[in-house]
Every structure is written in structure tokens, then in C-alpha cells.
């Protein structure tokens, strides 16, 4: 988890604080995926990847604009 001062638990600065609700939601989704048959996991992980990529892109655009 990332602390309020922008450094994560490893002490690396430059990362923004993570909303605990978002983090809990992601962890819940990952646990559900792990319970699925192996054949279904790749698609589910791909969906999470696309969701995270979109959030990252949206944040990058907001900072530029």
C-alpha cells in the first residue's frame, strides 16, 4: 500500500496514495479469478488489465489537460 506522503511501503517516492476501496475491489476480483478454472483466468486477467490501463490513461490525460 502507498502511504499518504507518496512513498510506498518499500520507501519508493513518486506514487500517489491508493484508495483503500479500489485496492479492496481489485483484490476481491483477483481472488475470484484465482478460483476460476485455468482456461477462464487469462480472459479475466485481460479484463482487469484493460480496466487498469484505462484508469491510468484517464489519469494521465487529466494531468496533461
trRosetta pair geometry for C-beta under 8 A, 3 or more apart (Angstrom, degrees):
i j d omega theta_ij theta_ji phi_ij phi_ji
1 8 7.1 172 100 -150 29 80
1 9 6.1 73 52 -40 60 111
1 18 6.0 -125 -149 49 71 123
1 20 7.9 11 -135 -97 129 80
1 23 6.8 22 -108 -132 93 168
2 6 7.2 -10 175 -149 111 25
2 7 7.4 176 -157 99 76 22
2 8 4.5 -54 -103 -97 72 76
2 9 7.7 -104 -88 -20 34 69
2 15 4.9 -121 -119 111 139 115
2 16 6.7 78 120 99 156 32
2 17 5.3 -162 103 -120 106 39
2 18 4.9 113 31 -8 104 93
3 6 7.2 -41 80 25 78 22
3 7 5.6 -4 45 67 113 69
3 8 7.0 166 4 -115 77 22
3 9 7.4 125 -33 -69 95 53
3 17 6.9 -64 119 -104 23 92
4 17 5.4 13 -110 -87 45 137
6 13 5.5 41 117 -154 102 77
6 14 6.5 81 163 -27 109 12
6 15 6.3 152 -173 64 64 49
6 16 6.7 -26 -121 -102 80 34
6 17 7.2 -76 -83 -45 48 74
7 11 5.5 -6 175 -150 124 35
7 12 6.2 156 -152 71 75 30
7 13 4.8 -39 -88 -86 86 62
7 15 7.4 92 -124 43 20 91
8 11 7.2 -55 70 9 62 18
8 12 5.3 -2 35 52 101 88
8 15 5.4 19 -45 51 103 142
12 15 6.7 55 103 -6 95 114
18 22 6.5 -124 180 72 84 111
18 23 5.1 74 143 -56 124 119
19 22 4.2 74 75 8 104 108
19 23 6.7 -179 87 -10 53 85
20 23 5.5 -56 -144 40 35 113
20 24 6.1 36 157 -20 69 105
21 24 5.8 -53 -145 37 29 110
21 25 6.3 33 153 -22 63 107
22 25 5.6 -54 -149 35 31 114
22 26 6.4 31 154 -18 65 105
23 26 5.8 -54 -149 35 30 110
23 27 6.4 28 154 -16 64 107
24 27 5.8 -56 -146 39 31 110
24 28 6.3 35 154 -22 65 106
25 28 5.7 -55 -150 34 29 113
25 29 6.5 29 153 -17 64 105
26 29 5.7 -55 -150 36 32 111
26 30 6.4 31 153 -19 66 106
26 48 7.4 102 -143 -152 86 119
27 30 5.6 -53 -146 37 33 112
27 31 6.4 35 154 -21 65 103
28 31 5.8 -53 -150 33 31 111
28 32 6.6 32 152 -18 63 104
29 32 5.7 -54 -152 35 33 112
29 33 6.5 35 151 -21 65 104
29 44 7.9 -172 170 172 93 106
29 48 6.1 150 128 -95 135 120
30 33 5.6 -51 -149 34 34 113
30 34 6.5 36 153 -22 65 104
30 48 7.4 62 -77 -107 77 165
31 34 5.7 -53 -150 33 33 113
31 35 6.8 30 152 -18 63 105
32 35 5.9 -60 -157 34 33 110
32 36 7.1 42 147 -33 64 100
32 44 7.8 -136 104 -172 92 147
33 36 5.6 -49 -159 16 40 117
33 40 7.9 -153 -149 114 69 93
33 41 5.6 95 174 -132 95 79
33 44 4.4 179 -118 118 108 139
33 45 6.3 106 -169 -61 153 74
33 48 7.5 -62 -50 -25 151 136
34 41 7.6 52 -95 -115 33 120
36 40 4.2 -95 158 83 128 124
36 41 5.6 164 81 -69 111 72
36 44 6.3 122 31 -8 159 153
37 40 5.2 84 63 8 78 104
37 41 7.5 -133 97 -25 41 87
38 41 5.8 -46 -154 8 36 119
39 42 7.7 -53 -176 16 33 101
40 43 6.2 -64 -167 42 51 107
40 44 6.0 43 145 -19 81 114
41 44 5.6 -65 -147 42 34 110
41 45 5.9 31 160 -18 73 107
42 45 5.9 -55 -145 39 28 108
42 46 6.2 33 153 -23 62 108
43 46 5.5 -54 -150 34 31 117
43 47 6.6 34 152 -22 64 101
44 47 5.7 -49 -153 30 34 112
44 48 6.8 32 150 -15 63 102
45 48 5.6 -53 -152 37 37 111
45 49 6.3 43 149 -24 67 104
46 49 5.4 -50 -148 33 33 116
46 50 6.5 33 155 -18 65 103
47 50 5.8 -52 -149 35 32 109
47 51 6.4 33 152 -19 64 105
48 51 5.6 -55 -149 36 34 113
48 52 6.2 29 156 -15 68 107
49 52 6.0 -59 -147 40 28 107
49 53 6.1 30 155 -21 65 109
50 53 5.6 -53 -142 37 30 114
50 54 6.3 33 157 -21 64 105
51 54 5.9 -56 -151 34 28 110
51 55 6.6 26 152 -16 63 106
52 55 5.7 -53 -148 37 34 111
52 56 6.3 35 153 -19 66 106
53 56 5.7 -55 -148 37 30 112
53 57 6.3 30 154 -18 65 107
54 57 5.7 -54 -145 38 31 110
54 58 6.2 33 155 -21 65 106
55 58 5.7 -53 -145 36 30 112
55 59 6.4 29 156 -17 63 107
56 59 5.8 -58 -150 37 29 110
56 60 6.3 30 153 -20 64 107
57 60 5.6 -55 -146 36 31 112
57 61 6.3 30 156 -18 66 106
58 61 5.9 -55 -148 37 29 110
58 62 6.4 31 153 -22 63 107
59 62 5.6 -52 -146 33 32 113
59 63 6.6 29 156 -17 64 104
60 63 6.0 -57 -153 35 31 108
60 64 6.5 28 152 -18 64 108
61 64 5.7 -57 -148 36 33 111
61 65 6.1 24 160 -16 68 113
62 65 6.1 -60 -141 39 26 106
